[in-house]
Amino acid sequence: MKSPQVLAGIALLAVPQLATAQTDLGPLNLPTGTVGMPWTENFELFAGAVPPYMALTALDSATLTPDPEAWCNVGQLGPCMQPFSGAYNLEMGLTPGSTNYHNVRNAMVMAVDPVGYSGQMTMSAAFIDGGEETNTVDGVWVSNDGSNWYAVTASWGTFVVPDNSWEYLDNIYLDSTPVDTSVLFYIAFVQEDNFPYLDLDGIGVDDISLPGVPPPPELTYSTLSGGQYSTLSVTSGYPGRLCKFLASRTGAGPTVVQGVNLNLSQPIIQIADVPTDSIGTALHALLVPASLSGTQVWLQAVILVPGGAEISNSQTSTVL
Protein backbone atom coordinates (compact mmCIF):
# COMPACT_ATOMS: atom_id res chain seq x y z
CA MET A 1 0.00 0.00 0.00
CA LYS A 2 1.32 3.40 -0.94
CA SER A 3 1.87 6.00 1.77
CA PRO A 4 4.11 8.72 0.32
CA GLN A 5 5.74 10.83 3.02
CA VAL A 6 6.36 14.50 2.31
CA LEU A 7 9.83 15.50 3.43
CA ALA A 8 11.29 18.98 3.26
CA GLY A 9 14.52 20.75 4.01
CA ILE A 10 16.78 17.80 3.23
CA ALA A 11 20.31 18.97 2.36
CA LEU A 12 21.87 17.16 -0.58
CA LEU A 13 25.28 17.61 1.02
CA ALA A 14 24.20 15.33 3.88
CA VAL A 15 24.01 12.24 1.67
CA PRO A 16 26.09 9.46 3.28
CA GLN A 17 28.65 8.13 0.83
CA LEU A 18 29.21 4.42 0.34
CA ALA A 19 32.58 3.23 1.67
CA THR A 20 32.79 0.80 -1.24
CA ALA A 21 31.21 0.88 -4.65
CA GLN A 22 27.81 -0.63 -5.28
CA THR A 23 27.86 -3.07 -8.19
CA ASP A 24 24.28 -4.39 -8.33
CA LEU A 25 22.59 -1.52 -10.16
CA GLY A 26 22.61 -3.33 -13.46
CA PRO A 27 23.20 -4.70 -15.86
CA LEU A 28 23.00 -1.10 -17.10
CA ASN A 29 23.42 -0.23 -20.76
CA LEU A 30 26.26 2.24 -21.39
CA PRO A 31 26.43 4.96 -24.06
CA THR A 32 28.70 4.74 -27.09
CA GLY A 33 29.30 8.52 -27.21
CA THR A 34 30.04 11.28 -24.71
CA VAL A 35 29.13 14.87 -23.85
CA GLY A 36 31.60 17.58 -22.91
CA MET A 37 31.48 20.33 -20.33
CA PRO A 38 29.54 22.54 -19.93
CA TRP A 39 26.40 20.68 -21.00
CA THR A 40 22.65 21.19 -20.66
CA GLU A 41 20.36 18.27 -21.44
CA ASN A 42 16.74 19.32 -21.97
CA PHE A 43 15.86 16.27 -24.12
CA GLU A 44 14.59 18.48 -26.96
CA LEU A 45 17.42 18.27 -29.54
CA PHE A 46 16.82 14.66 -30.56
CA ALA A 47 13.01 14.97 -30.33
CA GLY A 48 12.38 11.57 -28.76
CA ALA A 49 15.31 9.63 -30.23
CA VAL A 50 17.99 8.34 -27.86
CA PRO A 51 21.30 10.15 -28.58
CA PRO A 52 24.63 8.25 -28.61
CA TYR A 53 25.83 9.83 -25.34
CA MET A 54 22.82 8.38 -23.52
CA ALA A 55 21.71 4.79 -22.85
CA LEU A 56 18.44 3.54 -21.38
CA THR A 57 17.80 0.36 -19.40
CA ALA A 58 14.38 -1.13 -18.58
CA LEU A 59 14.37 -4.34 -16.53
CA ASP A 60 12.23 -6.64 -14.43
CA SER A 61 13.67 -6.14 -10.94
CA ALA A 62 13.42 -9.81 -9.99
CA THR A 63 15.11 -11.30 -13.06
CA LEU A 64 17.17 -8.27 -14.24
CA THR A 65 16.08 -9.09 -17.78
CA PRO A 66 14.36 -6.69 -20.22
CA ASP A 67 10.76 -5.98 -19.26
CA PRO A 68 8.33 -4.57 -21.88
CA GLU A 69 6.35 -2.93 -19.06
CA ALA A 70 9.34 -1.08 -17.63
CA TRP A 71 8.85 2.50 -18.81
CA CYS A 72 12.12 4.31 -19.46
CA ASN A 73 11.05 6.98 -21.91
CA VAL A 74 12.56 10.13 -23.41
CA GLY A 75 9.91 10.21 -26.14
CA GLN A 76 10.96 7.04 -28.00
CA LEU A 77 8.14 4.99 -26.41
CA GLY A 78 5.41 7.63 -26.58
CA PRO A 79 4.68 11.30 -25.88
CA CYS A 80 6.07 12.54 -22.58
CA MET A 81 3.26 13.20 -20.10
CA GLN A 82 4.34 16.24 -18.07
CA PRO A 83 7.75 17.74 -18.97
CA PHE A 84 9.26 20.44 -16.80
CA SER A 85 9.98 22.37 -19.99
CA GLY A 86 9.52 21.73 -23.71
CA ALA A 87 7.96 18.50 -24.99
CA TYR A 88 10.44 15.86 -23.74
CA ASN A 89 11.99 14.62 -20.51
CA LEU A 90 13.13 11.38 -18.89
CA GLU A 91 10.26 9.28 -17.48
CA MET A 92 10.93 6.17 -15.35
CA GLY A 93 8.34 3.85 -13.85
CA LEU A 94 5.89 1.11 -14.79
CA THR A 95 4.14 1.67 -18.12
CA PRO A 96 1.39 4.31 -17.74
CA GLY A 97 -2.00 2.67 -17.32
CA SER A 98 -0.63 -0.78 -16.45
CA THR A 99 -2.38 -2.79 -13.75
CA ASN A 100 0.25 -5.54 -13.80
CA TYR A 101 1.90 -4.20 -10.67
CA HIS A 102 5.41 -5.58 -10.28
CA ASN A 103 8.83 -4.13 -9.56
CA VAL A 104 10.69 -2.75 -12.54
CA ARG A 105 14.09 -1.07 -12.69
CA ASN A 106 14.81 1.80 -15.06
CA ALA A 107 17.96 3.77 -15.67
CA MET A 108 19.37 6.47 -17.90
CA VAL A 109 23.17 6.62 -18.14
CA MET A 110 25.06 9.59 -19.63
CA ALA A 111 28.78 9.51 -20.43
CA VAL A 112 30.67 12.73 -19.62
CA ASP A 113 34.12 13.60 -20.98
CA PRO A 114 35.26 16.60 -18.87
CA VAL A 115 38.45 17.36 -20.84
CA GLY A 116 39.21 21.09 -20.59
CA TYR A 117 36.91 21.65 -17.59
CA SER A 118 38.62 22.45 -14.28
CA GLY A 119 35.81 23.70 -12.02
CA GLN A 120 33.89 21.86 -9.33
CA MET A 121 31.83 19.06 -10.83
CA THR A 122 28.27 19.96 -9.87
CA MET A 123 24.93 19.18 -11.45
CA SER A 124 21.49 20.74 -11.33
CA ALA A 125 18.27 19.27 -12.69
CA ALA A 126 14.49 19.29 -12.41
CA PHE A 127 12.91 16.24 -10.75
CA ILE A 128 9.38 15.01 -10.19
CA ASP A 129 8.46 12.15 -7.83
CA GLY A 130 5.13 10.38 -8.23
CA GLY A 131 5.28 8.64 -4.83
CA GLU A 132 8.39 6.47 -4.79
CA GLU A 133 9.15 4.07 -1.95
CA THR A 134 12.78 3.48 -1.05
CA ASN A 135 14.82 0.92 -2.97
CA THR A 136 18.56 0.45 -2.63
CA VAL A 137 19.26 1.30 -6.27
CA ASP A 138 17.27 4.55 -6.27
CA GLY A 139 18.92 7.90 -6.95
CA VAL A 140 21.77 9.46 -8.90
CA TRP A 141 25.06 7.54 -9.19
CA VAL A 142 28.51 8.08 -10.73
CA SER A 143 31.08 5.60 -12.01
CA ASN A 144 34.32 5.49 -13.97
CA ASP A 145 33.85 2.00 -15.39
CA GLY A 146 30.08 1.53 -15.57
CA SER A 147 30.21 -1.31 -13.02
CA ASN A 148 31.30 0.24 -9.73
CA TRP A 149 28.81 2.96 -8.79
CA TYR A 150 28.77 5.54 -5.99
CA ALA A 151 25.69 7.45 -4.80
CA VAL A 152 25.69 11.25 -5.05
CA THR A 153 22.14 11.70 -3.75
CA ALA A 154 19.88 10.09 -1.22
CA SER A 155 17.09 7.83 -2.50
CA TRP A 156 14.06 9.25 -4.30
CA GLY A 157 11.46 10.53 -1.85
CA THR A 158 14.22 11.66 0.50
CA PHE A 159 15.66 14.46 -1.60
CA VAL A 160 12.65 14.99 -3.92
CA VAL A 161 9.22 15.55 -2.37
CA PRO A 162 6.91 12.72 -3.61
CA ASP A 163 3.99 14.99 -4.50
CA ASN A 164 3.79 14.91 -8.32
CA SER A 165 5.26 18.40 -8.66
CA TRP A 166 8.51 19.48 -10.27
CA GLU A 167 11.45 20.68 -8.15
CA TYR A 168 14.62 22.24 -9.53
CA LEU A 169 17.63 21.22 -7.43
CA ASP A 170 21.22 22.31 -7.68
CA ASN A 171 24.44 21.73 -5.72
CA ILE A 172 24.44 18.01 -6.53
CA TYR A 173 28.15 17.35 -6.13
CA LEU A 174 29.33 14.73 -8.60
CA ASP A 175 32.90 14.89 -7.29
CA SER A 176 31.97 13.88 -3.72
CA THR A 177 32.90 10.18 -4.14
CA PRO A 178 36.05 8.20 -5.04
CA VAL A 179 35.04 8.45 -8.73
CA ASP A 180 37.55 10.54 -10.73
CA THR A 181 35.43 13.18 -12.46
CA SER A 182 38.47 14.72 -14.18
CA VAL A 183 38.41 11.86 -16.70
CA LEU A 184 35.55 10.15 -18.55
CA PHE A 185 32.82 9.12 -16.12
CA TYR A 186 29.19 8.02 -16.15
CA ILE A 187 26.11 9.47 -14.45
CA ALA A 188 23.19 7.09 -13.84
CA PHE A 189 19.63 8.07 -12.88
CA VAL A 190 18.12 4.86 -11.48
CA GLN A 191 14.54 4.17 -10.41
CA GLU A 192 12.86 1.03 -9.08
CA ASP A 193 9.27 0.54 -7.97
CA ASN A 194 6.03 -1.19 -8.90
CA PHE A 195 3.37 1.33 -9.97
CA PRO A 196 2.87 3.31 -13.22
CA TYR A 197 4.73 6.51 -13.95
CA LEU A 198 3.27 9.43 -11.94
CA ASP A 199 0.53 7.13 -10.64
CA LEU A 200 1.74 6.47 -7.06
CA ASP A 201 5.25 5.87 -8.42
CA GLY A 202 7.71 7.09 -11.00
CA ILE A 203 10.56 9.57 -11.35
CA GLY A 204 10.90 12.26 -14.02
CA VAL A 205 14.05 14.23 -14.83
CA ASP A 206 14.48 17.30 -17.04
CA ASP A 207 16.84 20.22 -17.72
CA ILE A 208 20.07 18.59 -16.51
CA SER A 209 22.95 21.09 -16.34
CA LEU A 210 26.66 20.31 -16.02
CA PRO A 211 27.99 22.20 -14.16
CA GLY A 212 24.97 23.25 -12.12
CA VAL A 213 23.37 26.54 -13.11
CA PRO A 214 20.56 28.64 -11.60
CA PRO A 215 17.07 27.24 -12.23
CA PRO A 216 15.16 28.56 -15.25
CA PRO A 217 12.99 31.62 -14.55
CA GLU A 218 9.50 30.70 -13.36
CA LEU A 219 6.52 32.80 -14.42
CA THR A 220 3.32 32.91 -12.37
CA TYR A 221 0.31 35.24 -12.44
CA SER A 222 -2.80 36.07 -10.48
CA THR A 223 -6.29 35.75 -11.96
CA LEU A 224 -6.78 37.54 -15.27
CA SER A 225 -10.08 39.45 -15.26
CA GLY A 226 -11.09 42.09 -17.79
CA GLY A 227 -10.90 45.58 -16.30
CA GLN A 228 -8.99 44.34 -13.21
CA TYR A 229 -5.33 44.27 -12.19
CA SER A 230 -3.31 41.06 -12.34
CA THR A 231 0.19 40.58 -10.95
CA LEU A 232 2.79 38.92 -13.15
CA SER A 233 5.71 37.45 -11.21
CA VAL A 234 9.03 35.92 -12.21
CA THR A 235 11.41 34.18 -9.80
CA SER A 236 14.91 33.34 -10.98
CA GLY A 237 18.56 33.02 -10.03
CA TYR A 238 19.47 36.13 -12.04
CA PRO A 239 19.57 39.27 -9.87
CA GLY A 240 20.02 42.70 -11.40
CA ARG A 241 18.95 41.72 -14.92
CA LEU A 242 16.24 43.02 -17.24
CA CYS A 243 13.10 40.88 -17.33
CA LYS A 244 10.78 41.26 -20.32
CA PHE A 245 7.14 40.26 -19.80
CA LEU A 246 5.62 39.10 -23.10
CA ALA A 247 2.21 37.97 -24.31
CA SER A 248 0.34 36.70 -27.36
CA ARG A 249 -3.34 36.57 -28.22
CA THR A 250 -2.87 34.15 -31.14
CA GLY A 251 -1.14 31.04 -29.81
CA ALA A 252 1.78 29.19 -28.24
CA GLY A 253 4.25 29.52 -31.10
CA PRO A 254 7.00 28.53 -31.31
CA THR A 255 8.53 31.76 -32.60
CA VAL A 256 12.24 32.62 -32.82
CA VAL A 257 12.99 36.26 -31.99
CA GLN A 258 16.63 37.36 -32.21
CA GLY A 259 17.77 33.78 -31.64
CA VAL A 260 15.43 33.22 -28.67
CA ASN A 261 12.85 30.41 -28.91
CA LEU A 262 9.52 31.61 -27.51
CA ASN A 263 6.32 29.66 -26.87
CA LEU A 264 4.31 32.59 -28.24
CA SER A 265 2.81 33.22 -31.67
CA GLN A 266 3.15 36.48 -33.57
CA PRO A 267 2.29 39.22 -33.02
CA ILE A 268 4.11 39.17 -29.67
CA ILE A 269 3.10 41.91 -27.24
CA GLN A 270 5.79 43.43 -25.01
CA ILE A 271 3.92 44.08 -21.76
CA ALA A 272 6.72 45.57 -19.65
CA ASP A 273 10.46 45.62 -18.97
CA VAL A 274 11.21 45.18 -15.25
CA PRO A 275 14.63 44.82 -13.56
CA THR A 276 15.01 41.78 -11.32
CA ASP A 277 15.79 42.54 -7.69
CA SER A 278 18.68 41.32 -5.52
CA ILE A 279 17.30 37.78 -5.41
CA GLY A 280 16.22 37.58 -9.06
CA THR A 281 12.52 38.41 -8.71
CA ALA A 282 10.53 40.71 -11.01
CA LEU A 283 6.92 41.85 -10.48
CA HIS A 284 4.55 43.76 -12.75
CA ALA A 285 0.99 44.90 -12.02
CA LEU A 286 -0.99 44.66 -15.26
CA LEU A 287 -4.35 46.29 -15.89
CA VAL A 288 -6.13 43.71 -18.06
CA PRO A 289 -8.15 45.41 -20.81
CA ALA A 290 -11.88 44.83 -20.37
CA SER A 291 -12.11 44.03 -24.09
CA LEU A 292 -10.10 40.81 -23.52
CA SER A 293 -12.82 39.17 -21.41
CA GLY A 294 -13.62 35.73 -22.82
CA THR A 295 -10.44 35.49 -24.92
CA GLN A 296 -7.39 33.28 -24.43
CA VAL A 297 -3.94 34.77 -23.87
CA TRP A 298 -0.45 33.27 -23.66
CA LEU A 299 2.28 34.64 -21.38
CA GLN A 300 6.05 34.22 -21.11
CA ALA A 301 9.04 36.10 -19.70
CA VAL A 302 12.64 36.51 -20.83
CA ILE A 303 15.57 37.58 -18.68
CA LEU A 304 18.46 39.14 -20.58
CA VAL A 305 21.89 37.82 -19.55
CA PRO A 306 25.35 38.38 -21.04
CA GLY A 307 25.52 36.61 -24.38
CA GLY A 308 21.88 35.58 -24.52
CA ALA A 309 18.63 35.18 -22.63
CA GLU A 310 17.03 32.91 -20.03
CA ILE A 311 13.46 31.97 -20.90
CA SER A 312 10.68 31.21 -18.43
CA ASN A 313 7.96 28.62 -18.64
CA SER A 314 4.93 29.68 -20.67
CA GLN A 315 1.41 30.12 -19.29
CA THR A 316 -2.01 30.35 -20.89
CA SER A 317 -5.37 31.47 -19.51
CA THR A 318 -8.80 32.59 -20.59
CA VAL A 319 -9.53 36.10 -19.37
CA LEU A 320 -12.60 36.25 -17.13
C-alpha positions in Angstrom: 0.0 0.0 0.0 1.3 3.4 -0.9 1.9 6.0 1.8 4.1 8.7 0.3 5.7 10.8 3.0 6.4 14.5 2.3 9.8 15.5 3.4 11.3 19.0 3.3 14.5 20.8 4.0 16.8 17.8 3.2 20.3 19.0 2.4 21.9 17.2 -0.6 25.3 17.6 1.0 24.2 15.3 3.9 24.0 12.2 1.7 26.1 9.5 3.3 28.6 8.1 0.8 29.2 4.4 0.3 32.6 3.2 1.7 32.8 0.8 -1.2 31.2 0.9 -4.7 27.8 -0.6 -5.3 27.9 -3.1 -8.2 24.3 -4.4 -8.3 22.6 -1.5 -10.2 22.6 -3.3 -13.5 23.2 -4.7 -15.9 23.0 -1.1 -17.1 23.4 -0.2 -20.8 26.3 2.2 -21.4 26.4 5.0 -24.1 28.7 4.7 -27.1 29.3 8.5 -27.2 30.0 11.3 -24.7 29.1 14.9 -23.9 31.6 17.6 -22.9 31.5 20.3 -20.3 29.5 22.5 -19.9 26.4 20.7 -21.0 22.7 21.2 -20.7 20.4 18.3 -21.4 16.7 19.3 -22.0 15.9 16.3 -24.1 14.6 18.5 -27.0 17.4 18.3 -29.5 16.8 14.7 -30.6 13.0 15.0 -30.3 12.4 11.6 -28.8 15.3 9.6 -30.2 18.0 8.3 -27.9 21.3 10.1 -28.6 24.6 8.2 -28.6 25.8 9.8 -25.3 22.8 8.4 -23.5 21.7 4.8 -22.8 18.4 3.5 -21.4 17.8 0.4 -19.4 14.4 -1.1 -18.6 14.4 -4.3 -16.5 12.2 -6.6 -14.4 13.7 -6.1 -10.9 13.4 -9.8 -10.0 15.1 -11.3 -13.1 17.2 -8.3 -14.2 16.1 -9.1 -17.8 14.4 -6.7 -20.2 10.8 -6.0 -19.3 8.3 -4.6 -21.9 6.3 -2.9 -19.1 9.3 -1.1 -17.6 8.8 2.5 -18.8 12.1 4.3 -19.5 11.1 7.0 -21.9 12.6 10.1 -23.4 9.9 10.2 -26.1 11.0 7.0 -28.0 8.1 5.0 -26.4 5.4 7.6 -26.6 4.7 11.3 -25.9 6.1 12.5 -22.6 3.3 13.2 -20.1 4.3 16.2 -18.1 7.7 17.7 -19.0 9.3 20.4 -16.8 10.0 22.4 -20.0 9.5 21.7 -23.7 8.0 18.5 -25.0 10.4 15.9 -23.7 12.0 14.6 -20.5 13.1 11.4 -18.9 10.3 9.3 -17.5 10.9 6.2 -15.3 8.3 3.8 -13.9 5.9 1.1 -14.8 4.1 1.7 -18.1 1.4 4.3 -17.7 -2.0 2.7 -17.3 -0.6 -0.8 -16.5 -2.4 -2.8 -13.7 0.2 -5.5 -13.8 1.9 -4.2 -10.7 5.4 -5.6 -10.3 8.8 -4.1 -9.6 10.7 -2.7 -12.5 14.1 -1.1 -12.7 14.8 1.8 -15.1 18.0 3.8 -15.7 19.4 6.5 -17.9 23.2 6.6 -18.1 25.1 9.6 -19.6 28.8 9.5 -20.4 30.7 12.7 -19.6 34.1 13.6 -21.0 35.3 16.6 -18.9 38.5 17.4 -20.8 39.2 21.1 -20.6 36.9 21.7 -17.6 38.6 22.5 -14.3 35.8 23.7 -12.0 33.9 21.9 -9.3 31.8 19.1 -10.8 28.3 20.0 -9.9 24.9 19.2 -11.5 21.5 20.7 -11.3 18.3 19.3 -12.7 14.5 19.3 -12.4 12.9 16.2 -10.7 9.4 15.0 -10.2 8.5 12.2 -7.8 5.1 10.4 -8.2 5.3 8.6 -4.8 8.4 6.5 -4.8 9.2 4.1 -2.0 12.8 3.5 -1.1 14.8 0.9 -3.0 18.6 0.5 -2.6 19.3 1.3 -6.3 17.3 4.6 -6.3 18.9 7.9 -7.0 21.8 9.5 -8.9 25.1 7.5 -9.2 28.5 8.1 -10.7 31.1 5.6 -12.0 34.3 5.5 -14.0 33.8 2.0 -15.4 30.1 1.5 -15.6 30.2 -1.3 -13.0 31.3 0.2 -9.7 28.8 3.0 -8.8 28.8 5.5 -6.0 25.7 7.4 -4.8 25.7 11.2 -5.0 22.1 11.7 -3.8 19.9 10.1 -1.2 17.1 7.8 -2.5 14.1 9.2 -4.3 11.5 10.5 -1.9 14.2 11.7 0.5 15.7 14.5 -1.6 12.7 15.0 -3.9 9.2 15.5 -2.4 6.9 12.7 -3.6 4.0 15.0 -4.5 3.8 14.9 -8.3 5.3 18.4 -8.7 8.5 19.5 -10.3 11.5 20.7 -8.2 14.6 22.2 -9.5 17.6 21.2 -7.4 21.2 22.3 -7.7 24.4 21.7 -5.7 24.4 18.0 -6.5 28.2 17.3 -6.1 29.3 14.7 -8.6 32.9 14.9 -7.3 32.0 13.9 -3.7 32.9 10.2 -4.1 36.1 8.2 -5.0 35.0 8.5 -8.7 37.5 10.5 -10.7 35.4 13.2 -12.5 38.5 14.7 -14.2 38.4 11.9 -16.7 35.6 10.2 -18.5 32.8 9.1 -16.1 29.2 8.0 -16.2 26.1 9.5 -14.4 23.2 7.1 -13.8 19.6 8.1 -12.9 18.1 4.9 -11.5 14.5 4.2 -10.4 12.9 1.0 -9.1 9.3 0.5 -8.0 6.0 -1.2 -8.9 3.4 1.3 -10.0 2.9 3.3 -13.2 4.7 6.5 -14.0 3.3 9.4 -11.9 0.5 7.1 -10.6 1.7 6.5 -7.1 5.3 5.9 -8.4 7.7 7.1 -11.0 10.6 9.6 -11.4 10.9 12.3 -14.0 14.1 14.2 -14.8 14.5 17.3 -17.0 16.8 20.2 -17.7 20.1 18.6 -16.5 23.0 21.1 -16.3 26.7 20.3 -16.0 28.0 22.2 -14.2 25.0 23.2 -12.1 23.4 26.5 -13.1 20.6 28.6 -11.6 17.1 27.2 -12.2 15.2 28.6 -15.2 13.0 31.6 -14.5 9.5 30.7 -13.4 6.5 32.8 -14.4 3.3 32.9 -12.4 0.3 35.2 -12.4 -2.8 36.1 -10.5 -6.3 35.8 -12.0 -6.8 37.5 -15.3 -10.1 39.5 -15.3 -11.1 42.1 -17.8 -10.9 45.6 -16.3 -9.0 44.3 -13.2 -5.3 44.3 -12.2 -3.3 41.1 -12.3 0.2 40.6 -10.9 2.8 38.9 -13.1 5.7 37.5 -11.2 9.0 35.9 -12.2 11.4 34.2 -9.8 14.9 33.3 -11.0 18.6 33.0 -10.0 19.5 36.1 -12.0 19.6 39.3 -9.9 20.0 42.7 -11.4 19.0 41.7 -14.9 16.2 43.0 -17.2 13.1 40.9 -17.3 10.8 41.3 -20.3 7.1 40.3 -19.8 5.6 39.1 -23.1 2.2 38.0 -24.3 0.3 36.7 -27.4 -3.3 36.6 -28.2 -2.9 34.1 -31.1 -1.1 31.0 -29.8 1.8 29.2 -28.2 4.3 29.5 -31.1 7.0 28.5 -31.3 8.5 31.8 -32.6 12.2 32.6 -32.8 13.0 36.3 -32.0 16.6 37.4 -32.2 17.8 33.8 -31.6 15.4 33.2 -28.7 12.8 30.4 -28.9 9.5 31.6 -27.5 6.3 29.7 -26.9 4.3 32.6 -28.2 2.8 33.2 -31.7 3.2 36.5 -33.6 2.3 39.2 -33.0 4.1 39.2 -29.7 3.1 41.9 -27.2 5.8 43.4 -25.0 3.9 44.1 -21.8 6.7 45.6 -19.7 10.5 45.6 -19.0 11.2 45.2 -15.2 14.6 44.8 -13.6 15.0 41.8 -11.3 15.8 42.5 -7.7 18.7 41.3 -5.5 17.3 37.8 -5.4 16.2 37.6 -9.1 12.5 38.4 -8.7 10.5 40.7 -11.0 6.9 41.9 -10.5 4.6 43.8 -12.8 1.0 44.9 -12.0 -1.0 44.7 -15.3 -4.4 46.3 -15.9 -6.1 43.7 -18.1 -8.2 45.4 -20.8 -11.9 44.8 -20.4 -12.1 44.0 -24.1 -10.1 40.8 -23.5 -12.8 39.2 -21.4 -13.6 35.7 -22.8 -10.4 35.5 -24.9 -7.4 33.3 -24.4 -3.9 34.8 -23.9 -0.5 33.3 -23.7 2.3 34.6 -21.4 6.0 34.2 -21.1 9.0 36.1 -19.7 12.6 36.5 -20.8 15.6 37.6 -18.7 18.5 39.1 -20.6 21.9 37.8 -19.5 25.3 38.4 -21.0 25.5 36.6 -24.4 21.9 35.6 -24.5 18.6 35.2 -22.6 17.0 32.9 -20.0 13.5 32.0 -20.9 10.7 31.2 -18.4 8.0 28.6 -18.6 4.9 29.7 -20.7 1.4 30.1 -19.3 -2.0 30.3 -20.9 -5.4 31.5 -19.5 -8.8 32.6 -20.6 -9.5 36.1 -19.4 -12.6 36.3 -17.1 
